[in-house]
């Protein structure tokens, strides 16, 4: 999906603000991926593993959704609090987790991915991207039973809703029990479930990185070798690789419980969005290039 220019501006402001808060996080190219069902005590598991979350920029769908709620970016639904309507913005939040992580990887910022390990294609795409960027990675699973996950998720929703009724926060996120059970039921399927034990080894080598082509064109534009019209003409003729959704085929029933980031596809429009977030292109550039690519 290529977002409209106005929505891109709003998303860019959100990403920039969340990234600014990580100014004290080291840039040592360390990444930790922790996954599990909703409600798992990930902080306790991280402490057992000797991982201090304060030393990482934590990227998670839940954190992005709360930031979207604070900025009024979740669609309003009569009778629902912002976080109760969060499922309407869930796919966009998965995209914004990708966007925030790509911004961090550009600086080598240490990253803590708080995810589900539900989507093999998404997790593998990030392991590939982290390897290409010179990161060392560690995978951790936070165990929890299915029914305990359902119970804790419901309790968190009620607690947040009570606070919201008292004028605090944006309520609790509602994750349907059937989505949690569908996610847990897919745990044994190697076609849909990712495992943190997978090696970070990748078939992608730097010389084969398709994002280099995009970076080269943008550099030519910034140095005056290409005009914006030249670049737009190239983008209209370009075959853009598709970016799949984070939810794997066959797991649609679990979609609202899957908190994996959207996959990163080198050479896709992801690289244009990353260039925008890095300040390499401006709003006018983005609008022209987005329209050209969409055609």
Buried (B, 14 or more C-beta within 10 A) or exposed (E): EBBEBEEBBBBBEBBEEBBEEBEEBEEEBBBBBBBBBBBBBBEEBBEEEEBEBEBBBBBBBBBBBBBBBBEEBBEEEEEBBBBBBBBEBBBBBBBBBBBBBBBBBEBBBBBBBBBBBBBBBBBBBBBBBBBBBEBEBBBBBBEBEBEBBBBBBBEBBEEBBEBBEEEEBBBBBBBBBEBBBBBBEBEEEEEBBBEBEBEBEBEBEEEEBEBBEBBEBBEBBEEEEBEBEEBBEBBEEBEBEEBBBBBBEEBEBBBBBBBBBBBBBBBBBBBBBBBBBEEBBEEEBBBBBBBBBEE
